[in-house]
């Protein structure tokens, strides 16, 4: 009789511990979803599935939407996508900029065509609606505590 009550107590203890773990995980998922807008699983999938840059039919680099995901203005940078400099370029997440810089060097090595002096109306990389875009307004200064 004593053994059965001990087992019941032990089982209840582990059920309680398991439910705390599940509740904690659910809480973390909820916090990530509310603050970032993405679940932890989506973040892992995005990090693992970035495609290599491709060249469009017009000869410029095509930027992947996945490479433009961001959390803040500090995540974004501007890259060149055409050898002739006749455009503003694109904004991408800084962690993926190296792919585009390497592809740009490969694409534009030995380029002998026209070169523009293009005054870009949207020169600032910004994170707007969790996507790196070029904007006409610079990022607001970060206040120090």
Backbone bond lengths (Angstrom), bond angles and torsions (degrees), N, CA, C in turn:
res aa  C-N    CA-C-N  psi(-1)  N-CA   C-N-CA  omega(-1)  CA-C   N-CA-C  phi
1 X - - - 1.436 - - 1.537 111.47 -
2 X 1.301 117.59 -38.87 1.458 121.75 179.56 1.541 109.62 -66.27
3 X 1.302 117.36 -38.31 1.458 121.64 -179.10 1.520 111.47 -63.42
4 X 1.318 118.28 -41.65 1.456 121.12 -179.42 1.527 111.38 -64.60
5 X 1.327 118.43 -41.85 1.463 119.58 179.93 1.530 111.12 -68.34
6 X 1.366 116.45 -33.65 1.459 118.95 177.50 1.526 110.20 -65.79
7 X 1.333 117.03 -41.88 1.461 121.03 178.15 1.518 111.12 -63.45
8 X 1.306 117.25 -40.29 1.468 120.37 178.29 1.519 110.25 -63.71
9 X 1.324 116.58 -41.50 1.460 121.19 179.20 1.533 110.04 -65.36
10 X 1.328 116.58 -44.23 1.455 121.79 179.64 1.529 110.59 -63.07
11 X 1.315 118.54 -42.97 1.461 122.89 179.17 1.518 110.75 -63.19
12 X 1.325 116.35 -44.01 1.472 119.96 178.34 1.527 111.00 -62.50
13 X 1.327 117.04 -37.75 1.462 121.12 178.31 1.533 110.35 -61.10
14 X 1.337 118.19 -47.56 1.459 121.28 -178.48 1.524 112.31 -70.65
15 X 1.314 118.23 -32.40 1.462 121.06 174.26 1.521 109.33 -63.64
16 X 1.330 116.62 -41.43 1.464 121.22 178.37 1.533 110.84 -63.65
17 X 1.340 116.89 -45.33 1.471 121.05 179.68 1.526 110.45 -62.89
18 X 1.320 117.03 -44.35 1.465 121.33 178.98 1.524 111.43 -61.76
19 X 1.327 117.05 -42.66 1.468 119.40 179.76 1.520 111.34 -66.69
20 X 1.335 118.09 -34.04 1.472 120.31 174.87 1.525 111.03 -63.95
21 X 1.339 116.21 -41.57 1.463 120.00 178.88 1.518 111.65 -63.46
22 X 1.316 117.25 -43.39 1.461 121.42 179.08 1.525 110.36 -65.01
23 X 1.335 116.55 -42.30 1.464 120.09 179.46 1.527 110.73 -65.00
24 X 1.322 117.14 -38.91 1.469 120.33 178.89 1.523 110.45 -65.06
25 X 1.333 117.42 -45.28 1.462 120.89 178.43 1.524 110.75 -61.53
26 X 1.336 116.51 -44.26 1.470 120.22 178.61 1.522 110.66 -61.67
27 X 1.325 116.73 -37.49 1.466 120.62 177.55 1.515 111.56 -65.07
28 X 1.341 117.37 -41.43 1.458 120.74 178.02 1.525 111.50 -64.37
29 X 1.316 116.09 -41.97 1.467 119.95 177.23 1.514 110.10 -61.56
30 X 1.334 117.16 -42.38 1.471 120.77 179.77 1.522 110.80 -64.21
31 X 1.323 118.18 -42.75 1.469 121.48 179.90 1.524 109.81 -64.13
32 X 1.336 117.83 -45.44 1.474 120.62 178.69 1.519 110.76 -61.41
33 X 1.304 116.27 -42.95 1.460 120.19 -177.83 1.514 111.17 -65.16
34 X 1.334 117.20 -40.50 1.466 120.25 -178.26 1.524 112.16 -73.97
35 X 1.335 118.09 -40.72 1.458 119.50 -175.51 1.517 112.82 -83.82
36 X 1.317 117.54 -40.77 1.455 121.08 -176.25 1.519 111.36 -96.49
37 X 1.315 116.78 -31.26 1.448 120.77 -176.35 1.515 111.85 90.60
38 X 1.327 115.95 3.98 1.457 121.02 179.03 1.520 108.67 -134.80
39 X 1.312 117.34 144.66 1.457 120.57 175.67 1.522 108.84 -77.85
40 X 1.337 117.73 160.02 1.468 118.91 177.96 1.527 112.26 -56.58
41 X 1.324 118.13 -36.00 1.463 120.88 178.67 1.520 110.94 -62.66
42 X 1.348 117.41 -42.23 1.462 120.39 179.42 1.523 110.99 -63.89
43 X 1.331 117.19 -36.91 1.465 120.84 179.30 1.522 109.67 -64.58
44 X 1.341 117.45 -42.74 1.463 121.14 178.79 1.521 110.37 -63.56
45 X 1.322 117.12 -43.35 1.464 121.31 -179.57 1.521 110.42 -63.74
46 X 1.332 118.04 -42.71 1.465 121.68 179.84 1.521 110.33 -63.07
47 X 1.332 117.85 -43.40 1.455 120.78 -179.17 1.524 111.80 -63.53
48 X 1.326 117.32 -32.70 1.460 120.68 -175.15 1.523 113.61 -89.35
49 X 1.332 118.17 -8.45 1.468 118.21 -170.51 1.519 114.76 -121.26
50 X 1.312 117.98 30.60 1.457 118.68 -179.92 1.518 110.37 -79.26
51 X 1.337 117.36 120.57 1.467 120.88 -178.68 1.526 111.19 -77.25
52 X 1.322 118.12 158.19 1.461 120.46 175.91 1.527 110.45 -70.87
53 X 1.334 117.73 153.93 1.467 120.07 178.62 1.525 111.09 -64.39
54 X 1.317 115.45 146.71 1.461 120.79 177.08 1.525 108.87 -121.68
55 X 1.319 115.66 160.98 1.459 121.43 178.12 1.525 107.64 -102.74
56 X 1.347 116.61 127.99 1.462 121.10 -179.63 1.526 110.29 -76.44
57 X 1.323 115.81 174.38 1.463 120.54 -179.46 1.538 112.23 -66.00
58 X 1.335 116.78 -22.73 1.466 120.32 178.86 1.529 112.15 -83.71
59 X 1.345 116.96 -2.84 1.454 119.94 177.98 1.511 114.40 92.29
60 X 1.334 118.29 4.79 1.460 120.55 178.48 1.525 110.04 -102.26
61 X 1.326 115.61 160.52 1.460 120.03 178.16 1.521 110.20 -72.74
62 X 1.311 116.11 133.47 1.465 121.34 176.01 1.527 107.81 -92.35
63 X 1.331 116.74 124.63 1.459 122.11 -177.29 1.519 109.42 -93.45
64 X 1.318 115.74 132.46 1.461 122.28 178.63 1.523 110.37 -77.28
65 X 1.324 116.65 138.80 1.459 121.31 177.32 1.519 112.55 -61.90
66 X 1.324 116.96 -30.35 1.468 120.55 178.41 1.517 110.19 -65.12
67 X 1.322 117.70 -36.91 1.461 121.68 -179.32 1.529 112.38 -73.68
68 X 1.317 117.78 -5.75 1.456 121.64 179.65 1.530 112.79 -101.09
69 X 1.334 118.39 -0.57 1.462 120.37 179.99 1.523 110.21 -68.75
70 X 1.342 116.61 141.93 1.459 121.09 -176.55 1.523 110.93 -153.31
71 X 1.322 115.25 168.11 1.463 121.87 175.45 1.523 111.81 -113.94
72 X 1.330 117.18 -24.37 1.458 121.09 -179.61 1.513 110.78 -158.52
73 X 1.327 116.31 169.76 1.463 121.63 -177.90 1.527 112.50 -58.49
74 X 1.337 117.16 -31.77 1.464 120.70 -178.91 1.529 112.16 -66.74
75 X 1.316 117.98 -17.51 1.467 121.46 179.83 1.523 112.77 -78.46
76 X 1.316 118.46 -16.00 1.470 121.64 -170.11 1.521 112.90 -102.95
77 X 1.333 114.73 148.52 1.456 121.93 174.66 1.521 108.33 -144.04
78 X 1.314 115.87 161.76 1.465 121.97 -178.92 1.518 109.30 -98.43
79 X 1.336 116.17 138.75 1.459 121.14 177.05 1.530 109.16 -126.21
80 X 1.315 116.04 154.96 1.464 121.73 174.41 1.523 108.05 -87.58
81 X 1.328 115.70 141.63 1.469 119.23 -179.08 1.515 113.31 -123.72
82 X 1.350 117.97 -9.20 1.472 120.86 179.34 1.518 109.77 -130.30
83 X 1.306 116.02 141.27 1.466 121.52 -178.77 1.522 112.53 -67.75
84 X 1.337 117.87 -27.81 1.469 120.37 -176.31 1.525 113.44 -85.75
85 X 1.327 118.85 -3.68 1.478 124.23 178.43 1.526 113.01 59.65
86 X 1.329 117.76 26.42 1.465 121.50 -178.36 1.531 112.32 -92.97
87 X 1.293 117.29 34.89 1.456 122.84 178.39 1.522 109.27 -160.02
88 X 1.315 116.56 171.93 1.463 121.37 179.74 1.519 113.24 -75.20
89 X 1.317 117.63 -24.07 1.455 121.22 -172.67 1.522 108.74 97.74
90 X 1.303 116.61 -156.60 1.464 122.43 179.51 1.517 108.92 -139.05
91 X 1.324 115.42 162.03 1.460 121.31 174.27 1.524 108.02 -106.72
92 X 1.339 116.27 134.47 1.460 122.04 177.09 1.522 108.53 -136.15
93 X 1.316 115.36 165.66 1.454 120.59 173.99 1.526 108.21 -67.11
94 X 1.322 117.18 138.35 1.462 121.95 -175.83 1.523 113.04 -57.67
95 X 1.316 117.11 -30.86 1.468 118.10 -177.28 1.519 112.32 -70.47
96 X 1.337 118.07 -15.10 1.462 121.19 179.28 1.525 112.74 -108.98
97 X 1.319 118.39 -1.99 1.472 121.34 -176.31 1.523 112.30 -60.62
98 X 1.318 118.33 -33.41 1.463 121.23 -178.16 1.526 111.68 -58.74
99 X 1.340 116.82 -37.27 1.474 119.34 -179.98 1.522 110.84 -60.83
100 X 1.316 115.45 -42.92 1.464 120.35 -177.71 1.521 111.45 -73.83
101 X 1.330 116.88 -35.69 1.460 119.42 177.70 1.524 111.20 -64.70
102 X 1.337 116.86 -41.92 1.472 120.28 177.17 1.531 111.12 -63.75
103 X 1.328 116.89 -45.13 1.461 120.60 -179.31 1.535 110.66 -66.05
104 X 1.337 116.61 -37.12 1.470 121.39 178.13 1.525 110.14 -63.08
105 X 1.329 117.09 -45.34 1.476 120.43 178.28 1.527 110.69 -60.37
106 X 1.323 116.14 -42.41 1.465 120.07 179.17 1.530 110.98 -64.64
107 X 1.318 115.88 -44.45 1.460 121.83 -177.94 1.524 111.97 -66.56
108 X 1.322 117.06 -38.50 1.466 120.33 -171.06 1.531 114.55 -102.04
109 X 1.318 117.90 2.50 1.468 119.72 175.99 1.530 108.30 -64.11
110 X 1.310 115.32 124.20 1.462 120.22 179.39 1.521 113.75 79.12
111 X 1.326 118.67 14.49 1.474 120.89 179.89 1.522 109.50 -64.86
112 X 1.329 117.14 130.64 1.462 122.26 -177.43 1.527 112.87 -122.21
113 X 1.327 118.17 11.33 1.460 121.07 -176.88 1.520 112.64 -83.41
114 X 1.318 114.46 -167.92 1.467 121.62 179.68 1.530 110.52 -66.25
115 X 1.332 114.90 155.42 1.464 121.29 175.67 1.517 107.55 -131.51
116 X 1.322 116.06 132.64 1.467 121.22 -177.26 1.522 111.76 -96.67
117 X 1.308 115.00 155.85 1.463 122.58 165.96 1.516 104.66 -107.49
118 X 1.304 115.60 85.62 1.464 122.26 -170.43 1.517 109.63 -96.76
119 X 1.338 116.35 122.83 1.469 121.62 175.65 1.532 107.87 -90.88
120 X 1.301 115.93 103.38 1.462 121.41 -174.80 1.531 110.53 -77.08
121 X 1.331 116.12 131.00 1.471 121.25 179.20 1.528 111.92 -80.02
122 X 1.333 117.07 -19.17 1.471 121.09 -179.21 1.527 109.16 -128.41
123 X 1.332 117.49 76.16 1.464 119.16 -172.56 1.536 116.38 -88.96
124 X 1.335 117.79 -5.13 1.458 119.72 -171.67 1.528 112.82 -103.16
125 X 1.345 117.55 123.91 1.470 119.06 175.45 1.525 110.08 -75.51
126 X 1.317 115.81 128.13 1.472 122.36 -178.82 1.513 109.87 -135.52
127 X 1.321 116.32 158.23 1.459 122.65 174.18 1.523 106.94 -104.00
128 X 1.310 116.50 106.34 1.460 121.99 -178.79 1.518 107.76 -123.40
129 X 1.322 115.85 123.62 1.469 122.55 -177.79 1.532 110.81 56.03
130 X 1.365 115.65 42.70 1.474 123.57 178.40 1.526 113.85 61.91
131 X 1.318 117.14 27.58 1.465 120.92 177.96 1.534 108.49 -138.38
132 X 1.330 116.03 133.48 1.464 120.61 176.75 1.524 108.74 -72.30
133 X 1.325 115.99 124.60 1.458 122.55 178.33 1.524 108.12 -138.46
134 X 1.333 115.89 163.80 1.458 120.02 173.65 1.516 108.23 -92.36
135 X 1.337 115.88 136.15 1.460 121.47 -174.73 1.523 109.80 -129.10
136 X 1.329 114.97 160.62 1.465 119.52 176.20 1.515 112.25 -86.02
137 X 1.336 118.05 -7.63 1.467 122.48 179.80 1.521 109.80 -114.33
138 X 1.335 117.00 132.99 1.462 118.56 177.89 1.526 111.12 -69.16
139 X 1.315 116.23 162.01 1.464 120.97 177.79 1.514 109.92 -64.93
140 X 1.331 118.31 142.74 1.453 119.78 177.58 1.522 110.38 -65.44
141 X 1.327 117.80 148.36 1.474 119.68 -178.85 1.533 109.79 -65.17
142 X 1.321 114.65 146.74 1.470 120.73 178.26 1.514 108.09 -84.94
143 X 1.317 116.74 125.17 1.455 120.86 -179.21 1.527 109.51 -81.15
144 X 1.311 116.21 136.73 1.463 122.41 178.80 1.531 108.75 -93.44
145 X 1.349 117.71 136.17 1.481 119.57 179.25 1.502 112.39 -71.58
